[in-house]
């Protein structure tokens, strides 16, 4: 009888992973079990990642064994998270002032992963009149394509809406270190008790307070992956002729260039360049596209040598 009970497969969510073991939260009992992987997974080169839904059985030591990894409905490659419903991208205009190149770079990666993005402008309580004018301009443009919101831990602005956004979903929270990700999570769910770093006056940005990907469970329902800072976003796996597909504002004018394979660099009849010169496409977006294209092209040349 005990043997039959041990062999019953249960379902859980991988909330942490280290070496050959995974921390699995049971979907029914909600307890967390440290599970090992069956040998066949290692032989086949199959790895579980945070967010995976798995089937596991109890072992004789109070732990478990992962028997099966269920199909993933979504996948964020860097950082590696499965079954993500949305990405909450936290940025700031002051303390630190996050470069728009970093923002656009992450949006490209989210578009490649086909994940919806919410852009959170945090620390709005410290913005002056000129900052608020700039913020309104950014919201006006990015808000055409993505949901945007303003937040402040100090004043409580936007925290209720942010909480509703997280409820019942698996979310990836990203942004450069120092923008206040941990502070926001602590504010909407104090029980998380995440470490918060001071902003370095010398560097103008925060030290990383999160060093590995793990799923944190909210008391009000849902999970969040508090991921390491995204100061160095890797777009090396994107091909040069593929990049334009991940600029959502470019897609409005798809097929309007003179040439179907237009790379939007210097080709005659390029409608994207025309729209950028007229301000229909934000000039900084077009400049960031060219900058990323150069970054990818240099990598392609180096790898071919």
C-alpha positions as CSV (number, residue, x, y, z in Angstrom):
1,X,0.0,0.0,0.0
2,X,2.8,2.4,0.9
3,X,4.6,1.5,-2.4
4,X,1.4,2.3,-4.3
5,X,1.1,5.7,-2.6
6,X,4.7,6.5,-3.3
7,X,4.3,5.8,-7.0
8,X,1.3,8.2,-7.4
9,X,2.3,11.1,-9.7
10,X,1.6,14.6,-8.4
11,X,1.8,17.9,-10.2
12,X,3.9,20.9,-9.2
13,X,5.6,24.0,-10.3
14,X,9.4,24.4,-10.3
15,X,10.1,27.5,-8.2
16,X,13.9,27.0,-7.9
17,X,16.7,25.0,-9.4
18,X,20.2,24.2,-8.3
19,X,22.6,21.6,-9.9
20,X,20.6,18.4,-10.3
21,X,17.8,19.2,-7.9
22,X,14.7,21.3,-8.2
23,X,12.4,22.9,-5.6
24,X,8.9,22.0,-6.6
25,X,5.7,23.5,-5.1
26,X,2.9,21.1,-5.2
27,X,-0.2,22.4,-7.0
28,X,-2.7,21.0,-4.5
29,X,-1.0,20.9,-1.1
30,X,1.2,23.9,-1.8
31,X,4.1,22.4,0.2
32,X,7.6,22.6,-1.3
33,X,9.5,19.4,-2.1
34,X,13.1,19.0,-3.1
35,X,13.1,16.8,-6.2
36,X,15.8,14.9,-8.1
37,X,15.7,14.3,-11.8
38,X,15.4,10.8,-13.3
39,X,18.6,9.7,-14.9
40,X,17.1,9.5,-18.3
41,X,16.7,13.3,-18.3
42,X,20.4,13.8,-17.9
43,X,21.2,11.2,-20.5
44,X,19.0,13.0,-23.0
45,X,20.3,16.4,-22.1
46,X,16.9,17.6,-20.8
47,X,16.8,20.2,-18.1
48,X,14.0,21.6,-16.0
49,X,13.8,25.3,-15.6
50,X,12.1,27.7,-13.2
51,X,8.4,27.8,-14.1
52,X,8.1,24.3,-15.5
53,X,5.0,22.3,-14.6
54,X,6.2,18.8,-13.7
55,X,4.9,15.5,-12.6
56,X,6.7,14.0,-9.6
57,X,6.5,11.1,-7.2
58,X,7.5,10.9,-3.5
59,X,10.7,9.1,-2.6
60,X,11.6,7.3,0.6
61,X,13.4,10.3,2.2
62,X,10.8,13.0,2.2
63,X,11.8,14.3,-1.2
64,X,10.6,13.6,-4.7
65,X,11.6,12.5,-8.1
66,X,10.6,14.4,-11.3
67,X,9.0,11.9,-13.7
68,X,7.8,14.2,-16.5
69,X,8.1,17.8,-17.7
70,X,4.8,19.0,-19.1
71,X,4.7,21.0,-22.3
72,X,5.7,24.7,-22.0
73,X,3.1,27.2,-23.2
74,X,5.7,30.0,-23.2
75,X,9.5,30.4,-22.8
76,X,11.7,33.3,-21.9
77,X,15.3,32.2,-22.9
78,X,17.4,34.8,-21.1
79,X,16.8,34.5,-18.2
80,X,15.4,31.0,-18.6
81,X,11.8,30.9,-17.3
82,X,9.0,28.7,-18.5
83,X,5.2,29.4,-18.7
84,X,5.5,33.1,-18.3
85,X,2.3,35.0,-18.8
86,X,3.7,38.5,-18.9
87,X,6.9,40.5,-18.4
88,X,6.8,43.5,-16.0
89,X,9.6,45.8,-17.1
90,X,10.6,48.3,-14.5
91,X,12.5,51.4,-15.5
92,X,13.1,54.8,-14.1
93,X,14.0,58.3,-15.3
94,X,16.0,59.2,-12.2
95,X,18.1,57.4,-9.6
96,X,19.0,55.7,-12.0
97,X,18.1,57.2,-15.3
98,X,17.8,54.1,-17.4
99,X,19.0,54.5,-21.0
100,X,16.3,54.1,-23.6
101,X,18.7,51.7,-25.5
102,X,18.4,49.3,-22.5
103,X,14.6,49.6,-22.5
104,X,14.4,49.0,-26.3
105,X,16.8,46.1,-26.1
106,X,14.7,44.3,-23.6
107,X,11.5,45.0,-25.6
108,X,13.2,43.3,-28.6
109,X,13.9,40.2,-26.5
110,X,10.3,40.1,-25.2
111,X,9.0,40.5,-28.7
112,X,11.2,37.6,-29.8
113,X,9.8,35.5,-27.0
114,X,6.3,36.6,-27.9
115,X,5.5,37.7,-24.4
116,X,3.2,40.7,-23.5
117,X,5.1,43.5,-21.7
118,X,4.0,46.1,-19.1
119,X,6.4,49.0,-18.8
120,X,6.4,50.4,-15.2
121,X,7.9,53.8,-14.7
122,X,9.0,53.7,-11.1
123,X,10.1,56.4,-8.6
124,X,7.8,59.0,-10.0
125,X,7.8,60.8,-6.7
126,X,11.3,62.2,-7.3
127,X,10.7,63.6,-10.7
128,X,10.6,67.3,-11.3
129,X,8.5,69.2,-13.9
130,X,11.0,68.6,-16.7
131,X,11.2,64.9,-15.9
132,X,7.4,64.6,-15.9
133,X,7.2,66.2,-19.3
134,X,9.7,63.7,-20.6
135,X,7.8,60.9,-18.9
136,X,4.6,62.0,-20.6
137,X,6.3,61.9,-24.0
138,X,7.6,58.4,-23.4
139,X,4.2,57.2,-22.2
140,X,2.6,58.8,-25.2
141,X,4.8,56.8,-27.6
142,X,5.4,53.5,-25.9
143,X,1.7,53.5,-24.7
144,X,0.7,53.0,-28.3
145,X,2.1,49.5,-28.2
146,X,2.5,48.5,-24.6
147,X,0.6,49.0,-21.3
148,X,2.4,51.5,-19.2
149,X,2.0,52.6,-15.6
150,X,3.5,54.9,-13.0
151,X,4.5,53.7,-9.5
152,X,6.0,55.0,-6.3
153,X,6.7,53.1,-3.2
154,X,6.9,56.3,-1.3
155,X,3.5,57.7,-2.2
156,X,1.8,54.3,-3.0
157,X,1.0,55.4,-6.5
158,X,0.0,52.5,-8.8
159,X,0.7,49.8,-6.3
160,X,-3.0,48.6,-6.2
161,X,-3.0,48.3,-10.0
162,X,0.3,46.6,-10.0
163,X,-1.0,44.0,-7.5
164,X,-4.0,43.3,-9.7
165,X,-1.6,42.9,-12.6
166,X,0.3,40.1,-10.8
167,X,-2.7,38.3,-9.3
168,X,-3.1,34.8,-10.6
169,X,-0.3,35.0,-13.2
170,X,3.3,33.9,-13.6
171,X,5.2,37.1,-14.3
172,X,8.8,37.8,-15.0
173,X,10.0,41.1,-13.4
174,X,12.9,42.7,-15.1
175,X,14.9,45.9,-15.1
176,X,18.3,47.3,-14.4
177,X,19.5,47.1,-10.8
178,X,18.5,50.0,-8.7
179,X,15.2,50.7,-10.4
180,X,13.3,49.4,-7.4
181,X,12.0,46.0,-8.4
182,X,12.5,44.5,-4.9
183,X,11.0,47.5,-3.2
184,X,7.9,47.3,-5.3
185,X,7.5,43.6,-4.6
186,X,7.9,44.2,-0.8
187,X,5.3,47.0,-1.0
188,X,2.6,44.9,-2.6
189,X,3.5,41.7,-0.6
190,X,5.5,42.6,2.6
191,X,5.8,38.9,3.5
192,X,8.4,38.4,0.7
193,X,11.0,40.4,2.7
194,X,13.3,40.9,-0.3
195,X,16.7,42.6,0.2
196,X,16.9,46.1,-1.1
197,X,20.2,47.7,-2.2
198,X,21.2,51.3,-1.8
199,X,21.9,53.3,-5.0
200,X,25.7,53.7,-5.5
201,X,26.5,57.4,-5.7
202,X,29.6,56.7,-7.7
203,X,28.0,54.4,-10.3
204,X,24.5,55.9,-10.2
205,X,22.9,52.6,-10.1
206,X,22.0,49.9,-7.5
207,X,24.0,46.8,-6.7
208,X,22.3,43.5,-7.7
209,X,20.1,42.2,-4.9
210,X,19.0,39.1,-6.9
211,X,21.6,36.7,-8.2
212,X,19.6,33.8,-9.6
213,X,16.2,33.2,-11.0
214,X,13.5,31.8,-8.7
215,X,9.7,32.0,-8.5
216,X,8.3,33.9,-5.6
217,X,4.7,33.2,-4.6
218,X,2.4,36.1,-3.7
219,X,0.1,35.8,-0.7
220,X,-2.8,37.0,-3.0
221,X,-2.1,34.4,-5.7
222,X,0.3,34.2,-8.6
223,X,4.1,34.0,-8.9
224,X,6.8,36.4,-9.9
225,X,10.3,35.6,-11.2
226,X,12.5,38.3,-9.6
227,X,15.3,38.1,-12.1
228,X,18.9,39.4,-12.0
229,X,19.5,42.9,-13.4
230,X,19.4,43.4,-17.1
231,X,22.3,45.8,-17.5
232,X,23.8,43.6,-20.2
233,X,21.1,42.3,-22.5
234,X,22.2,39.6,-24.9
235,X,20.8,39.9,-28.4
236,X,23.6,37.7,-30.0
237,X,21.1,35.0,-31.1
238,X,19.1,37.4,-33.2
239,X,20.0,37.4,-36.9
240,X,20.6,40.8,-38.6
241,X,17.6,40.4,-41.0
242,X,15.4,39.3,-38.1
243,X,15.8,42.3,-35.8
244,X,13.4,44.5,-37.6
245,X,10.6,42.1,-36.9
246,X,10.9,42.8,-33.2
247,X,10.4,46.5,-33.4
248,X,6.6,46.6,-32.9
249,X,6.4,50.2,-34.3
250,X,8.1,49.1,-37.5
251,X,5.5,46.5,-38.1
252,X,2.8,49.2,-38.6
253,X,4.5,50.0,-41.9
254,X,5.3,46.4,-43.0
255,X,5.4,46.0,-46.8
256,X,5.5,49.7,-47.5
257,X,9.2,49.8,-48.3
258,X,10.3,49.7,-52.0
259,X,12.1,46.4,-51.4
260,X,10.6,43.4,-49.6
261,X,14.0,42.6,-48.0
262,X,14.7,46.2,-46.9
263,X,16.9,46.4,-43.8
264,X,16.0,50.1,-43.2
265,X,19.6,51.3,-43.4
266,X,20.2,53.2,-46.6
267,X,18.1,51.5,-49.2
268,X,16.1,53.7,-51.6
269,X,12.4,53.9,-50.9
270,X,12.7,52.9,-47.3
271,X,9.4,53.8,-45.6
272,X,10.8,53.2,-42.1
273,X,13.5,55.8,-42.5
274,X,10.9,58.2,-43.9
275,X,8.6,57.7,-40.9
276,X,11.5,58.2,-38.5
277,X,12.5,61.4,-40.2
278,X,8.9,62.6,-39.9
279,X,8.6,61.6,-36.2
280,X,6.0,59.0,-36.8
281,X,8.5,56.5,-35.6
282,X,10.4,58.0,-32.6
283,X,13.9,59.0,-33.8
284,X,15.5,57.3,-30.7
285,X,13.8,54.0,-31.7
286,X,15.3,54.1,-35.2
287,X,18.7,55.0,-33.8
288,X,18.6,52.2,-31.3
289,X,17.6,49.8,-34.1
290,X,20.7,50.8,-36.1
291,X,22.8,50.5,-32.9
292,X,21.5,47.0,-32.2
293,X,22.0,46.0,-35.9
294,X,25.6,47.1,-35.7
295,X,26.1,45.1,-32.5
296,X,24.6,42.0,-34.1
297,X,26.5,42.5,-37.4
298,X,29.9,42.8,-35.6
299,X,29.2,39.6,-33.8
300,X,28.3,37.9,-37.1
301,X,31.6,39.0,-38.7
302,X,33.6,37.8,-35.7
303,X,32.0,34.4,-35.7
304,X,32.7,33.9,-39.4
305,X,36.5,34.6,-39.1
